[in-house]
Amino acid sequence: MKLKYKILALNVAALFIMLMILGPIIIKTADNYNLLNILNYLQSQGDYSTFYIEQYVLNKASNIFEVPSIMESDSSYLCSYLNKNIKSRVQIFYGNRLLGDSEEILEENITIRPEVAETFKGNKAYIITKNKNRILYYATPLNIDNRYNYSLAFIYDLKDADNMKAQNISMFIVTGILAASLSVFFSIIISGKITNPINDLTKSAKLLSQGNLEQKVKVSSNDEIGELANNFNYMAKSLRNMINQLKDEKDKQKNFFDNFTHEIRTPLTTILGYSELLWKTDDIDVKDKSLFHITSEGKRMLDMIEKLLELSRLKRFDFQINKCDTNLKVVIEEVCDSIQYKLRRYNIDLKLELEDLSAYVDPDLFKQIIINILDNSIKYSETSSIDITLHNKNGIKLRIKDYGIGIEPETLENIFEPYYKGDKSRSSSIEGWGLGLSIVKEIIDKHGAKIEIASGKNKGTEVVITL
């Protein structure tokens, strides 16, 4: 795990633990405080109610011996009266008998609740149920003239307390989520300030290890990270000074061999194709034509090898262009004639529409351009026909169009990059774009011309060269 996420995880974990510990404590404390207030309220109401009942009975009784009968007859009334003032269910007990109930539910013999039984021992008592809808049972002794002992009980619905507890839990959850969000936000900012310089240094070191020697880390502090960044910049500068020339030479050698391998394949294929044809035919014209193409391609290959060897010896990558007035129609027809064998092998029809035009170009390199483009169309487009047109409209334009599978947009964007391979060419049985089109682009640029490629999936590909 990255350091940034470790800091973030640590802060969130610390906050989560704190909330898990403090949350229940705070909620429990608030609930206990609320219950204590309710209990104190019932205690004060209990004291007032016992005094009120005692005075009511004594004032109504003509003598002390009438107290039991008055309690028997008036307990329900007293409970209803007190219920209106206290907002709680009120009961009066005598022994195991329920004398009065504010809800008018009287049972002669019931099971005495523990808090009621405790009052006959002279104690006040309460019980809070643990079920979902909590109820507080509170009972206090009711002594009349120190002679008759009764029990005054309150049954208080804690619905409001439960609602307040639920609200506290919801508020705590919302507060916790908000606190966690703020913690994540500020942790990201703080950890970013700590780890961003390290990430920049790591990325630069990785790019440097991959051969990108232009890396330089911005030094924004005077601490250990800043010192490390300064040392890195010094190391990168030293490596650039020592390696750049060696790297250039190595890249040139590698590109030389790659270029040679790619460019030599096409003439060899043509030579082999016509060589096979010589073995299979007795037609003198076909043999003469085959020998002509074999000789022509052999000379072109020899010329190409000589140029590549010259470039290698002189450590140069640019092509030596020998421009002259060249009949483009003748060059195109020669190329098309030389690839007839390959076209038949791939079952491709070739349609030509050529004006008789000439331009100041290198005929061999221009021929190489056409061969490379046609070679790609034949091998990779899966087309059944290729159209080649040459006309002079706003400049001399050569169009080569196939009707195959087309080129993916991401491939099209990088089509002229050296050694780039599109998806179609990733199979080991199919040659990639390699240097072919990058060399085409270089030759086009050397001629001061322009090349454009338009393509769409399953819509074919059109290459337009404007001289």
C-alpha positions in Angstrom: 0.0 0.0 0.0 1.2 3.5 -0.9 2.3 5.8 1.9 -0.4 8.3 1.0 -3.1 5.7 1.5 -1.5 4.4 4.7 -1.7 7.9 6.2 -5.3 8.2 5.0 -6.2 4.7 6.3 -4.5 5.5 9.7 -6.4 8.7 10.2 -9.7 7.1 9.2 -9.1 4.1 11.4 -8.2 6.4 14.4 -11.4 8.4 13.8 -13.4 5.2 13.5 -12.0 3.7 16.7 -12.6 7.0 18.5 -16.2 7.2 17.2 -16.8 3.5 18.1 -15.6 4.2 21.7 -17.0 7.7 22.3 -20.3 7.2 20.4 -21.9 4.6 22.7 -20.6 6.4 25.7 -22.0 9.8 24.6 -25.3 8.3 23.6 -25.6 6.3 26.8 -24.7 9.3 28.9 -27.3 11.5 27.2 -29.9 8.8 27.6 -29.1 8.3 31.3 -29.3 12.0 31.8 -32.7 12.1 30.2 -34.0 9.1 32.2 -32.7 10.7 35.4 -34.6 13.9 34.7 -37.8 11.8 34.1 -37.2 9.9 37.3 -36.7 13.1 39.3 -39.9 14.4 37.8 -41.8 11.3 38.9 -40.2 11.4 42.3 -41.4 15.0 42.8 -44.8 14.2 41.4 -44.9 11.2 43.7 -44.2 13.3 46.7 -46.9 15.8 45.7 -49.4 13.0 44.9 -49.0 11.2 48.2 -49.5 14.4 50.1 -52.5 15.3 48.0 -54.2 11.9 48.4 -53.6 11.9 52.2 -55.1 15.3 52.5 -58.0 14.4 50.2 -58.9 11.3 52.2 -58.5 12.9 55.7 -60.6 15.9 54.7 -63.4 13.6 53.3 -63.3 11.1 56.2 -65.4 12.0 59.3 -63.1 9.8 61.3 -59.9 7.8 60.8 -61.7 4.5 60.5 -63.4 5.7 57.2 -60.1 5.9 55.4 -60.2 2.3 53.9 -63.7 2.7 52.6 -62.9 6.1 51.0 -59.7 4.6 49.4 -61.8 1.7 48.1 -64.4 4.0 46.5 -62.2 7.0 45.3 -58.9 5.4 44.2 -60.0 5.3 40.5 -61.0 8.9 40.7 -57.8 9.9 42.3 -55.8 8.0 39.7 -57.6 9.7 36.8 -57.2 13.1 38.4 -53.4 12.6 38.9 -53.1 11.2 35.4 -54.4 14.5 33.9 -51.7 16.5 35.8 -48.7 14.1 35.6 -49.4 12.7 32.0 -48.6 9.2 33.3 -50.6 6.1 34.1 -51.4 6.1 37.8 -52.2 3.0 40.0 -53.0 2.6 43.7 -52.3 -0.7 45.4 -53.3 -2.1 48.8 -51.4 -5.3 49.4 -51.9 -7.5 46.3 -55.0 -5.6 45.3 -55.3 -3.0 42.7 -57.6 -0.3 44.1 -57.4 2.2 41.3 -56.1 2.6 37.7 -56.2 5.7 35.6 -56.9 3.5 32.5 -60.0 2.0 34.2 -58.5 -1.6 34.1 -59.2 -3.1 37.5 -58.3 -6.6 38.6 -59.0 -7.8 42.1 -56.0 -10.1 42.3 -52.9 -9.4 40.2 -49.2 -10.2 40.5 -47.6 -7.4 42.3 -44.6 -5.9 40.4 -41.3 -5.7 42.3 -41.2 -1.9 42.6 -44.7 -2.0 44.1 -43.8 -4.7 46.6 -40.7 -2.7 47.6 -43.0 0.3 48.7 -44.7 -1.9 51.4 -41.2 -2.1 53.0 -41.1 1.7 53.2 -38.9 2.2 50.1 -39.3 4.0 46.8 -38.4 1.9 43.8 -38.4 1.9 39.9 -37.9 -0.5 37.0 -37.1 0.3 33.4 -38.0 -2.3 30.8 -35.4 -3.4 28.3 -37.7 -4.1 25.3 -38.0 -1.9 22.2 -40.6 0.4 23.6 -39.2 1.1 27.1 -41.5 1.9 30.1 -40.5 3.3 33.5 -42.3 1.8 36.4 -42.0 4.0 39.5 -43.7 3.4 42.9 -43.6 5.3 46.2 -45.2 4.4 49.6 -48.5 6.1 50.3 -49.0 6.3 54.2 -52.1 7.8 55.5 -52.0 9.1 59.1 -49.2 6.6 59.8 -51.8 4.0 60.0 -52.8 2.8 56.6 -50.1 1.8 54.0 -50.8 1.9 50.3 -48.6 2.0 47.2 -48.8 4.8 44.6 -47.4 3.6 41.2 -46.6 5.4 38.0 -46.3 3.8 34.6 -44.4 6.3 32.4 -44.1 5.6 28.6 -40.5 6.4 27.6 -41.5 7.0 24.0 -40.1 10.5 24.0 -36.9 9.4 25.6 -36.6 6.6 23.0 -37.2 9.1 20.2 -34.6 11.4 21.6 -32.1 8.5 21.8 -32.8 7.5 18.2 -32.3 11.1 17.2 -29.0 11.2 19.1 -27.9 8.0 17.3 -28.9 9.4 13.9 -27.2 12.7 14.7 -24.1 10.9 15.8 -24.0 8.8 12.6 -24.4 11.9 10.4 -21.8 13.7 12.5 -19.5 10.6 12.2 -19.9 10.5 8.4 -19.3 14.2 8.2 -16.2 13.9 10.4 -15.0 11.0 8.4 -15.5 12.9 5.1 -13.6 15.9 6.5 -10.9 13.6 7.9 -10.5 12.0 4.5 -10.4 15.4 2.8 -7.8 16.9 5.0 -5.8 13.6 5.2 -5.7 13.7 1.4 -4.4 17.2 1.4 -1.9 16.7 4.2 -0.7 13.3 2.9 -0.4 14.8 -0.6 1.9 17.5 0.7 4.0 14.8 2.3 4.0 12.2 -0.4 3.8 14.2 -3.6 7.5 15.1 -3.6 8.3 11.5 -3.0 6.0 10.4 -5.8 7.5 12.9 -8.1 11.0 11.7 -7.2 9.8 8.1 -7.7 8.3 8.8 -11.1 11.4 10.6 -12.2 13.6 7.8 -11.0 11.5 5.3 -12.8 11.5 7.3 -16.0 15.3 7.7 -15.6 15.7 4.0 -15.3 13.7 3.6 -18.5 16.2 5.8 -20.3 14.5 9.2 -20.1 17.5 11.2 -19.0 15.8 14.6 -19.2 14.2 14.2 -15.7 14.6 16.9 -13.2 12.9 17.0 -9.8 11.7 20.4 -8.5 13.2 21.1 -5.1 10.7 22.8 -2.9 12.1 22.1 0.6 15.3 22.1 2.6 14.6 18.9 4.5 15.8 15.4 3.7 13.5 15.0 0.7 14.9 18.3 -0.7 18.5 17.0 -0.3 17.5 13.7 -1.9 16.0 15.7 -4.9 19.2 17.7 -5.3 21.3 14.6 -5.3 19.0 13.0 -7.9 19.2 16.0 -10.2 23.0 15.9 -10.0 23.0 12.2 -10.8 20.6 12.7 -13.7 22.8 15.5 -15.1 25.9 13.4 -14.9 24.2 10.4 -16.6 23.0 12.7 -19.4 26.5 13.9 -20.0 28.0 10.4 -20.0 25.2 8.4 -21.7 23.6 10.6 -24.4 26.3 9.9 -27.0 26.4 6.2 -26.3 22.7 6.0 -26.3 22.4 7.7 -29.6 25.0 5.4 -31.2 23.2 2.3 -29.8 19.8 3.6 -31.1 21.3 4.2 -34.5 22.7 0.7 -34.7 19.4 -0.8 -33.6 17.4 1.2 -36.0 19.8 0.4 -38.8 19.3 -3.3 -38.4 15.6 -3.0 -38.0 15.3 -0.8 -41.1 17.5 -3.2 -43.1 15.4 -6.3 -42.0 12.1 -4.6 -42.9 13.0 -3.1 -46.2 14.8 -6.1 -47.6 11.8 -8.4 -47.2 9.7 -6.9 -50.0 12.2 -7.3 -52.9 13.1 -10.7 -51.6 9.5 -11.7 -51.7 9.1 -10.5 -55.2 12.3 -12.3 -56.3 11.2 -15.6 -54.7 7.7 -15.3 -56.2 9.0 -14.9 -59.8 11.6 -17.5 -59.2 8.9 -20.0 -58.3 7.0 -18.9 -61.4 10.0 -19.7 -63.6 9.9 -23.3 -62.4 6.2 -23.6 -63.2 5.9 -22.0 -66.7 7.2 -22.7 -70.2 5.9 -19.4 -71.6 8.9 -17.4 -72.9 7.2 -14.1 -72.3 6.3 -15.0 -68.7 9.9 -16.1 -68.2 11.3 -12.9 -69.7 9.0 -10.9 -67.5 9.9 -12.8 -64.4 13.6 -12.4 -65.1 13.1 -8.7 -65.6 11.4 -8.3 -62.3 13.9 -10.5 -60.5 16.8 -8.5 -62.0 15.0 -5.2 -61.2 14.2 -6.1 -57.6 17.7 -7.5 -57.1 19.2 -4.2 -58.3 16.8 -2.3 -56.1 17.7 -4.4 -53.1 21.4 -4.1 -53.8 21.0 -0.3 -54.2 19.0 -0.2 -50.9 21.7 -2.2 -49.1 24.4 0.0 -50.4 22.5 3.1 -49.2 21.9 1.5 -45.8 25.6 0.5 -45.5 26.6 4.1 -46.5 24.2 5.5 -43.8 25.6 3.2 -41.2 29.2 4.0 -42.1 28.5 7.7 -42.0 26.2 7.4 -38.9 23.4 9.1 -40.6 19.6 8.4 -40.7 18.5 10.7 -43.5 17.9 9.3 -46.9 20.0 10.5 -49.9 17.4 11.8 -52.3 18.3 12.0 -56.0 15.5 13.9 -57.5 14.8 14.0 -61.2 11.9 14.5 -63.6 10.0 11.2 -63.2 6.9 9.9 -65.0 4.7 8.9 -62.0 2.3 6.9 -64.1 5.2 4.7 -65.4 6.6 4.2 -61.8 3.1 3.2 -60.5 2.5 0.8 -63.3 5.9 -0.8 -62.7 5.1 -1.3 -59.0 1.7 -2.8 -59.8 3.2 -5.1 -62.4 5.8 -6.3 -59.8 3.2 -7.2 -57.2 0.8 -9.1 -59.5 2.0 -12.4 -58.0 1.2 -11.2 -54.5 -2.2 -9.8 -55.6 -3.2 -13.1 -57.1 -2.1 -15.0 -54.0 -4.4 -12.8 -51.8 -7.2 -12.7 -54.5 -7.2 -8.9 -54.8 -8.3 -6.9 -57.8 -6.3 -3.8 -58.7 -8.0 -0.9 -60.4 -5.9 1.9 -61.9 -7.0 5.4 -63.0 -3.8 7.2 -63.8 -3.2 10.5 -65.6 0.1 10.8 -67.5 1.9 13.1 -64.9 5.5 13.8 -64.1 7.1 15.2 -61.0 10.5 16.0 -59.6 11.0 13.1 -57.3 13.5 10.3 -56.5 12.0 7.5 -58.6 13.4 4.7 -56.4 12.2 6.2 -53.2 8.8 7.1 -54.7 8.6 3.5 -55.8 9.4 2.4 -52.3 6.6 4.5 -51.0 4.0 2.9 -53.2 5.3 -0.6 -52.5 5.2 -0.1 -48.7 1.6 1.3 -48.8 0.3 -1.5 -51.1 2.2 -4.1 -49.1 0.3 -3.0 -46.0 -3.1 -3.0 -47.8 -2.5 -6.4 -49.3 -1.4 -8.1 -46.0 -3.5 -6.4 -43.4 -6.7 -4.9 -44.8 -8.4 -8.2 -45.9 -9.7 -6.3 -48.9 -10.9 -7.7 -52.2 -9.9 -4.8 -54.3 -7.5 -1.8 -54.3 -8.0 1.4 -56.3 -5.1 3.6 -57.3 -5.8 7.0 -58.9 -3.3 9.7 -60.0 -4.6 13.2 -61.0 -3.7 16.8 -60.9 -6.2 18.8 -58.9 -4.8 21.4 -56.5 -1.5 19.6 -56.8 -0.6 16.2 -57.9 -2.5 13.6 -55.8 -1.9 9.9 -55.6 -4.7 8.0 -53.9 -4.5 4.4 -52.8 -7.7 3.0 -51.4 -8.7 -0.4 -50.1 -12.1 -1.7 -48.9 -10.9 -3.8 -46.0 -11.3 -3.9 -42.3 -9.9 -0.4 -41.8 -7.7 0.9 -39.0 -8.7 1.6 -35.4 -8.6 5.3 -34.4 -5.9 4.7 -31.7 -3.8 2.9 -34.3 -4.3 5.6 -36.9 -3.1 8.2 -34.5 0.3 6.4 -34.2 0.5 4.9 -37.7 3.7 6.8 -38.6 5.6 6.1 -35.3 8.7 3.9 -35.8 8.0 0.2 -35.0 4.4 0.9 -34.1 2.1 -2.1 -34.4 -1.6 -2.0 -34.7 -3.9 -4.6 -33.1 -4.1 -6.5 -36.4 -0.4 -7.0 -36.5 0.0 -8.4 -33.0 -0.3 -11.9 -34.2 3.1 -13.6 -34.6 2.0 -14.8 -38.0 1.4 -11.2 -39.3 4.1 -8.6 -39.8 3.6 -5.3 -38.0 3.7 -1.8 -39.4 7.4 -1.7 -38.3 9.4 1.0 -40.0 7.6 0.9 -43.3 5.2 3.8 -42.9 7.6 5.8 -40.8 10.1 5.5 -43.7 7.3 6.5 -46.1 6.6 9.5 -43.9 10.3 10.5 -43.9 10.6 10.1 -47.7 7.4 12.2 -48.1 8.8 14.9 -45.8 12.1 14.9 -47.7 10.2 15.5 -50.9 8.3 18.4 -49.3 5.1 16.5 -49.9 2.2 15.5 -47.6 0.6 12.2 -46.7 -2.9 11.7 -45.2 -4.6 8.5 -44.1 -8.3 8.3 -43.6 -9.9 5.1 -42.3 -12.8 3.7 -40.4 -13.7 0.3 -39.0 -15.0 -1.9 -41.8 -14.9 1.1 -44.1 -11.5 0.6 -45.7 -8.4 2.8 -45.7 -7.5 5.6 -48.1 -3.9 7.0 -48.4 -3.5 10.4 -50.1 -0.1 11.7 -51.2 0.0 15.3 -52.3 3.1 16.5 -54.2 
